[in-house]
Amino acid sequence: MGYLSAQDSASDSTRSEAIWLDLRELGHIEGKNISIEYRNAEGKLVRLPELAAELVRLKVDIIVATGGPTWVQAPKNATRTISIVIGEQWDEGVR
């Protein structure tokens, strides 16, 4: 799984923790039965296309793009074959 965020990892921690809790509830445990490639743009939105392309080169099965529909354009431009999930429901720490 690829995880793409426009924020830095410290600012993104609440959102990513909500995602991992949901994955654990579904039986997916990082390092055990799921591998996650994290990419954070550190607030530099111009980096999103490069980071999305990197996830595509890594051949992840799915990309979770947090931050809403605006930020999902980078992974959409990078691939037509990998599923992309918009992590909007986790944007405010809501599960």
DRENTORKOL-3810 file (N, C-alpha, C; in nm, 4 decimals):
REM DRENTORKOL-3810
@n.u->0.0842; n.v->-0.1169; n.w->0.0000; ca.u->0.0000; ca.v->0.0000; ca.w->0.0000; c.u->0.0886; c.v->0.1230; c.w->0.0000
@n.u->0.0508; n.v->0.2234; n.w->-0.0758; ca.u->0.1193; ca.v->0.3511; ca.w->-0.0755; c.u->0.0364; c.v->0.4531; c.w->0.0002
@n.u->0.1015; n.v->0.5345; n.w->0.0790; ca.u->0.0348; ca.v->0.6392; ca.w->0.1559; c.u->0.0950; c.v->0.7721; c.w->0.1140
@n.u->0.0131; n.v->0.8602; n.w->0.0568; ca.u->0.0595; ca.v->0.9880; ca.w->0.0031; c.u->-0.0089; c.v->1.1021; c.w->0.0767
@n.u->0.0718; n.v->1.1884; n.w->0.1362; ca.u->0.0180; ca.v->1.3019; ca.w->0.2104; c.u->0.0926; c.v->1.4285; c.w->0.1707
@n.u->0.0218; n.v->1.5391; n.w->0.1663; ca.u->0.0842; ca.v->1.6676; ca.w->0.1357; c.u->0.1531; c.v->1.7259; c.w->0.2587
@n.u->0.1184; n.v->1.6777; n.w->0.3752; ca.u->0.1738; ca.v->1.7315; ca.w->0.4991; c.u->0.3020; c.v->1.6604; c.w->0.5388
@n.u->0.3662; n.v->1.7113; n.w->0.6448; ca.u->0.4809; ca.v->1.6415; ca.w->0.7013; c.u->0.4282; c.v->1.5318; c.w->0.7933
@n.u->0.5122; n.v->1.4351; n.w->0.8234; ca.u->0.4662; ca.v->1.3188; ca.w->0.9005; c.u->0.4188; c.v->1.3555; c.w->1.0393
@n.u->0.4779; n.v->1.4558; n.w->1.1040; ca.u->0.4336; ca.v->1.4959; ca.w->1.2379; c.u->0.2921; c.v->1.5538; c.w->1.2335
@n.u->0.2650; n.v->1.6404; n.w->1.1373; ca.u->0.1312; ca.v->1.6999; ca.w->1.1243; c.u->0.0279; c.v->1.5980; c.w->1.0819
@n.u->0.0721; n.v->1.4948; n.w->1.0150; ca.u->-0.0171; ca.v->1.3940; ca.w->0.9583; c.u->-0.0450; c.v->1.2778; c.w->1.0553
@n.u->0.0171; n.v->1.2784; n.w->1.1719; ca.u->0.0114; ca.v->1.1619; ca.w->1.2603; c.u->-0.1293; c.v->1.1259; c.w->1.3066
@n.u->-0.2149; n.v->1.2218; n.w->1.3368; ca.u->-0.3513; ca.v->1.1913; ca.w->1.3815; c.u->-0.4297; c.v->1.1223; c.w->1.2718
@n.u->-0.4189; n.v->1.1745; n.w->1.1503; ca.u->-0.4901; ca.v->1.1160; ca.w->1.0367; c.u->-0.4389; c.v->0.9754; c.w->1.0075
@n.u->-0.3075; n.v->0.9594; n.w->1.0024; ca.u->-0.2538; ca.v->0.8278; ca.w->0.9689; c.u->-0.2848; c.v->0.7257; c.w->1.0780
@n.u->-0.2873; n.v->0.7680; n.w->1.2024; ca.u->-0.3220; ca.v->0.6747; ca.w->1.3108; c.u->-0.4659; c.v->0.6254; c.w->1.2958
@n.u->-0.5577; n.v->0.7125; n.w->1.2554; ca.u->-0.6968; ca.v->0.6712; ca.w->1.2341; c.u->-0.7055; c.v->0.5673; c.w->1.1221
@n.u->-0.6270; n.v->0.5867; n.w->1.0179; ca.u->-0.6252; ca.v->0.4905; ca.w->0.9078; c.u->-0.5737; c.v->0.3561; c.w->0.9561
@n.u->-0.4636; n.v->0.3574; n.w->1.0325; ca.u->-0.4045; ca.v->0.2307; ca.w->1.0782; c.u->-0.4964; c.v->0.1584; c.w->1.1758
@n.u->-0.5697; n.v->0.2339; n.w->1.2588; ca.u->-0.6677; ca.v->0.1700; ca.w->1.3474; c.u->-0.7757; c.v->0.0996; c.w->1.2661
@n.u->-0.8231; n.v->0.1653; n.w->1.1623; ca.u->-0.9245; ca.v->0.1032; ca.w->1.0761; c.u->-0.8694; c.v->-0.0208; c.w->1.0059
@n.u->-0.7471; n.v->-0.0135; n.w->0.9590; ca.u->-0.6859; ca.v->-0.1304; ca.w->0.8946; c.u->-0.6711; c.v->-0.2470; c.w->0.9926
@n.u->-0.6300; n.v->-0.2162; n.w->1.1157; ca.u->-0.6160; ca.v->-0.3221; ca.w->1.2168; c.u->-0.7488; c.v->-0.3891; c.w->1.2466
@n.u->-0.8558; n.v->-0.3081; n.w->1.2505; ca.u->-0.9899; ca.v->-0.3646; ca.w->1.2734; c.u->-1.0276; c.v->-0.4622; c.w->1.1626
@n.u->-0.9727; n.v->-0.4432; n.w->1.0445; ca.u->-0.9987; ca.v->-0.5314; ca.w->0.9311; c.u->-0.8986; c.v->-0.6471; c.w->0.9244
@n.u->-0.8076; n.v->-0.6521; n.w->1.0219; ca.u->-0.7114; ca.v->-0.7613; ca.w->1.0283; c.u->-0.5794; c.v->-0.7357; c.w->0.9578
@n.u->-0.5564; n.v->-0.6115; n.w->0.9139; ca.u->-0.4319; ca.v->-0.5770; ca.w->0.8447; c.u->-0.3355; c.v->-0.5125; c.w->0.9438
@n.u->-0.2191; n.v->-0.5748; n.w->0.9615; ca.u->-0.1211; ca.v->-0.5251; ca.w->1.0573; c.u->0.0088; c.v->-0.4975; c.w->0.9830
@n.u->0.0510; n.v->-0.3709; n.w->0.9910; ca.u->0.1729; ca.v->-0.3305; ca.w->0.9211; c.u->0.2911; c.v->-0.4138; c.w->0.9692
@n.u->0.3675; n.v->-0.4630; n.w->0.8732; ca.u->0.4834; ca.v->-0.5440; ca.w->0.9039; c.u->0.4523; c.v->-0.6920; c.w->0.9200
@n.u->0.3240; n.v->-0.7229; n.w->0.9342; ca.u->0.2845; ca.v->-0.8629; ca.w->0.9485; c.u->0.2193; c.v->-0.9136; c.w->0.8200
@n.u->0.1111; n.v->-0.8472; n.w->0.7775; ca.u->0.0435; ca.v->-0.8915; ca.w->0.6559; c.u->0.0139; c.v->-0.7761; c.w->0.5590
@n.u->0.0729; n.v->-0.6594; n.w->0.5878; ca.u->0.0607; ca.v->-0.5457; ca.w->0.4959; c.u->0.1889; c.v->-0.4630; c.w->0.5052
@n.u->0.2335; n.v->-0.4176; n.w->0.3907; ca.u->0.3511; ca.v->-0.3317; ca.w->0.3829; c.u->0.3046; c.v->-0.1949; c.w->0.3343
@n.u->0.3531; n.v->-0.0900; n.w->0.3995; ca.u->0.3097; ca.v->0.0452; ca.w->0.3650; c.u->0.4305; c.v->0.1303; c.w->0.3293
@n.u->0.4230; n.v->0.1938; n.w->0.2132; ca.u->0.5244; ca.v->0.2886; ca.w->0.1685; c.u->0.4698; c.v->0.4287; c.w->0.1938
@n.u->0.5345; n.v->0.5029; n.w->0.2819; ca.u->0.4907; ca.v->0.6379; ca.w->0.3183; c.u->0.5629; c.v->0.7414; c.w->0.2336
@n.u->0.4866; n.v->0.8390; n.w->0.1840; ca.u->0.5450; ca.v->0.9515; ca.w->0.1129; c.u->0.4734; c.v->1.0775; c.w->0.1591
@n.u->0.5498; n.v->1.1715; n.w->0.2156; ca.u->0.4949; ca.v->1.2981; ca.w->0.2638; c.u->0.5619; c.v->1.4121; c.w->0.1893
@n.u->0.4814; n.v->1.5040; n.w->0.1376; ca.u->0.5333; ca.v->1.6166; ca.w->0.0600; c.u->0.5853; c.v->1.7300; c.w->0.1480
@n.u->0.5731; n.v->1.7171; n.w->0.2798; ca.u->0.6250; ca.v->1.8167; ca.w->0.3736; c.u->0.5693; c.v->1.9560; c.w->0.3452
@n.u->0.4430; n.v->1.9621; n.w->0.3030; ca.u->0.3781; ca.v->2.0897; ca.w->0.2756; c.u->0.4112; c.v->2.1496; c.w->0.1400
@n.u->0.4940; n.v->2.0822; n.w->0.0620; ca.u->0.5338; ca.v->2.1316; ca.w->-0.0702; c.u->0.4518; c.v->2.0574; c.w->-0.1759
@n.u->0.3381; n.v->2.1153; n.w->-0.2109; ca.u->0.2443; ca.v->2.0494; ca.w->-0.3015; c.u->0.3057; c.v->2.0173; c.w->-0.4370
@n.u->0.4066; n.v->2.0908; n.w->-0.4788; ca.u->0.4709; ca.v->2.0633; ca.w->-0.6073; c.u->0.5420; c.v->1.9282; c.w->-0.6063
@n.u->0.5677; n.v->1.8723; n.w->-0.4877; ca.u->0.6342; ca.v->1.7420; ca.w->-0.4775; c.u->0.5376; c.v->1.6254; c.w->-0.4964
@n.u->0.4073; n.v->1.6507; n.w->-0.4874; ca.u->0.3102; ca.v->1.5415; ca.w->-0.4946; c.u->0.3215; c.v->1.4582; c.w->-0.6223
@n.u->0.3349; n.v->1.5176; n.w->-0.7407; ca.u->0.3471; ca.v->1.4337; ca.w->-0.8611; c.u->0.4688; c.v->1.3412; c.w->-0.8569
@n.u->0.5820; n.v->1.3921; n.w->-0.8109; ca.u->0.7038; ca.v->1.3110; ca.w->-0.8023; c.u->0.6850; c.v->1.1964; c.w->-0.7019
@n.u->0.6236; n.v->1.2243; n.w->-0.5887; ca.u->0.6020; ca.v->1.1206; ca.w->-0.4874; c.u->0.5006; c.v->1.0167; c.w->-0.5345
@n.u->0.3969; n.v->1.0615; n.w->-0.6040; ca.u->0.2976; ca.v->0.9677; ca.w->-0.6586; c.u->0.3631; c.v->0.8766; c.w->-0.7618
@n.u->0.4472; n.v->0.9334; n.w->-0.8476; ca.u->0.5171; ca.v->0.8538; ca.w->-0.9485; c.u->0.6088; c.v->0.7512; c.w->-0.8826
@n.u->0.6701; n.v->0.7891; n.w->-0.7727; ca.u->0.7568; ca.v->0.6959; ca.w->-0.7001; c.u->0.6763; c.v->0.5766; c.w->-0.6465
@n.u->0.5582; n.v->0.6035; n.w->-0.5923; ca.u->0.4729; ca.v->0.4940; ca.w->-0.5441; c.u->0.4319; c.v->0.4023; c.w->-0.6588
@n.u->0.4048; n.v->0.4594; n.w->-0.7749; ca.u->0.3686; ca.v->0.3796; ca.w->-0.8916; c.u->0.4865; c.v->0.2910; c.w->-0.9332
@n.u->0.6067; n.v->0.3467; n.w->-0.9335; ca.u->0.7257; ca.v->0.2669; ca.w->-0.9675; c.u->0.7478; c.v->0.1524; c.w->-0.8689
@n.u->0.7080; n.v->0.1728; n.w->-0.7440; ca.u->0.7211; ca.v->0.0676; ca.w->-0.6424; c.u->0.6152; c.v->-0.0408; c.w->-0.6583
@n.u->0.5191; n.v->-0.0167; n.w->-0.7487; ca.u->0.4129; ca.v->-0.1127; ca.w->-0.7795; c.u->0.3277; c.v->-0.1484; c.w->-0.6572
@n.u->0.2871; n.v->-0.0437; n.w->-0.5831; ca.u->0.1948; ca.v->-0.0670; ca.w->-0.4718; c.u->0.0606; c.v->-0.1125; c.w->-0.5277
@n.u->-0.0172; n.v->-0.1815; n.w->-0.4466; ca.u->-0.1478; ca.v->-0.2303; ca.w->-0.4910; c.u->-0.2565; c.v->-0.1241; c.w->-0.4827
@n.u->-0.2384; n.v->-0.0280; n.w->-0.3919; ca.u->-0.3380; ca.v->0.0771; ca.w->-0.3705; c.u->-0.2655; c.v->0.1995; c.w->-0.3168
@n.u->-0.3181; n.v->0.3180; n.w->-0.3478; ca.u->-0.2630; ca.v->0.4423; ca.w->-0.2944; c.u->-0.3712; c.v->0.5107; c.w->-0.2124
@n.u->-0.3386; n.v->0.5437; n.w->-0.0884; ca.u->-0.4263; ca.v->0.6244; ca.w->-0.0041; c.u->-0.3722; c.v->0.7666; c.w->-0.0116
@n.u->-0.4520; n.v->0.8574; n.w->-0.0665; ca.u->-0.4131; ca.v->0.9977; ca.w->-0.0794; c.u->-0.4963; c.v->1.0784; c.w->0.0189
@n.u->-0.4310; n.v->1.1366; n.w->0.1181; ca.u->-0.5049; ca.v->1.2128; ca.w->0.2189; c.u->-0.5074; c.v->1.3595; c.w->0.1824
@n.u->-0.6090; n.v->1.4271; n.w->0.2295; ca.u->-0.6198; ca.v->1.5699; ca.w->0.2068; c.u->-0.7347; c.v->1.6097; c.w->0.1169
@n.u->-0.8031; n.v->1.5148; n.w->0.0599; ca.u->-0.9204; ca.v->1.5470; ca.w->-0.0186; c.u->-0.8984; c.v->1.5402; c.w->-0.1684
@n.u->-1.0030; n.v->1.5705; n.w->-0.2424; ca.u->-1.0027; ca.v->1.5545; ca.w->-0.3882; c.u->-0.8952; c.v->1.6352; c.w->-0.4603
@n.u->-0.8578; n.v->1.7507; n.w->-0.4102; ca.u->-0.7573; ca.v->1.8323; ca.w->-0.4771; c.u->-0.6238; c.v->1.7598; c.w->-0.4843
@n.u->-0.5850; n.v->1.6935; n.w->-0.3769; ca.u->-0.4547; ca.v->1.6271; ca.w->-0.3714; c.u->-0.4535; c.v->1.4940; c.w->-0.4445
@n.u->-0.5685; n.v->1.4406; n.w->-0.4766; ca.u->-0.5727; ca.v->1.3107; ca.w->-0.5436; c.u->-0.5344; c.v->1.3221; c.w->-0.6911
@n.u->-0.5272; n.v->1.4412; n.w->-0.7438; ca.u->-0.4943; ca.v->1.4576; ca.w->-0.8857; c.u->-0.3552; c.v->1.4051; c.w->-0.9182
@n.u->-0.2595; n.v->1.4213; n.w->-0.8290; ca.u->-0.1227; ca.v->1.3731; ca.w->-0.8557; c.u->-0.1189; c.v->1.2225; c.w->-0.8780
@n.u->-0.1752; n.v->1.1403; n.w->-0.7889; ca.u->-0.1730; ca.v->0.9972; ca.w->-0.8178; c.u->-0.2595; c.v->0.9591; c.w->-0.9382
@n.u->-0.3693; n.v->1.0321; n.w->-0.9608; ca.u->-0.4524; ca.v->1.0031; ca.w->-1.0782; c.u->-0.3745; c.v->1.0267; c.w->-1.2072
@n.u->-0.2890; n.v->1.1277; n.w->-1.2067; ca.u->-0.2072; ca.v->1.1555; ca.w->-1.3242; c.u->-0.0942; c.v->1.0540; c.w->-1.3397
@n.u->-0.0535; n.v->0.9915; n.w->-1.2299; ca.u->0.0603; ca.v->0.8991; ca.w->-1.2319; c.u->0.0220; c.v->0.7569; c.w->-1.2718
@n.u->-0.1058; n.v->0.7208; n.w->-1.2572; ca.u->-0.1451; ca.v->0.5827; ca.w->-1.2868; c.u->-0.2892; c.v->0.5737; c.w->-1.3327
@n.u->-0.3138; n.v->0.4759; n.w->-1.4146; ca.u->-0.4504; ca.v->0.4432; ca.w->-1.4573; c.u->-0.4862; c.v->0.3023; c.w->-1.4101
@n.u->-0.3897; n.v->0.2338; n.w->-1.3472; ca.u->-0.4132; ca.v->0.0939; ca.w->-1.3100; c.u->-0.4169; c.v->0.0684; c.w->-1.1595
@n.u->-0.3603; n.v->0.1566; n.w->-1.0795; ca.u->-0.3594; ca.v->0.1377; ca.w->-0.9337; c.u->-0.4790; c.v->0.2102; c.w->-0.8738
@n.u->-0.5521; n.v->0.1414; n.w->-0.7876; ca.u->-0.6675; ca.v->0.2032; ca.w->-0.7213; c.u->-0.6204; c.v->0.3126; c.w->-0.6258
@n.u->-0.6973; n.v->0.4208; n.w->-0.6220; ca.u->-0.6654; ca.v->0.5345; ca.w->-0.5357; c.u->-0.7828; c.v->0.5580; c.w->-0.4421
@n.u->-0.7516; n.v->0.5672; n.w->-0.3139; ca.u->-0.8523; ca.v->0.5948; ca.w->-0.2119; c.u->-0.8258; c.v->0.7342; c.w->-0.1584
@n.u->-0.9283; n.v->0.8164; n.w->-0.1548; ca.u->-0.9143; ca.v->0.9504; ca.w->-0.0981; c.u->-0.9420; c.v->0.9390; c.w->0.0505
@n.u->-0.8462; n.v->0.9771; n.w->0.1318; ca.u->-0.8584; ca.v->0.9631; ca.w->0.2763; c.u->-0.9344; c.v->1.0753; c.w->0.3436
@n.u->-1.0390; n.v->1.1284; n.w->0.2807; ca.u->-1.1147; ca.v->1.2400; ca.w->0.3378; c.u->-1.1748; c.v->1.2075; c.w->0.4739
@n.u->-1.2268; n.v->1.0884; n.w->0.4902; ca.u->-1.2957; ca.v->1.0572; ca.w->0.6160; c.u->-1.2023; c.v->1.0658; c.w->0.7349
@n.u->-1.0721; n.v->1.0589; n.w->0.7110; ca.u->-0.9764; ca.v->1.0666; ca.w->0.8208; c.u->-0.9183; c.v->1.2062; c.w->0.8382
@n.u->-0.9568; n.v->1.3021; n.w->0.7522; ca.u->-0.8941; ca.v->1.4330; ca.w->0.7538; c.u->-0.9129; c.v->1.5084; c.w->0.8846
@n.u->-1.0189; n.v->1.4867; n.w->0.9516; ca.u->-1.0425; ca.v->1.5556; ca.w->1.0785; c.u->-1.0297; c.v->1.4591; c.w->1.1959
@n.u->-0.9648; n.v->1.3452; n.w->1.1718; ca.u->-0.9512; ca.v->1.2467; ca.w->1.2779; c.u->-1.0803; c.v->1.1711; c.w->1.3032
@n.u->-1.1743; n.v->1.1801; n.w->1.2093; ca.u->-1.3042; ca.v->1.1118; ca.w->1.2226; c.u->-1.2916; c.v->0.9702; c.w->1.1694
@n.u->-1.3462; n.v->0.8757; n.w->1.2433; ca.u->-1.3403; ca.v->0.7354; ca.w->1.1995; c.u->-1.4796; c.v->0.6856; c.w->1.1780
END
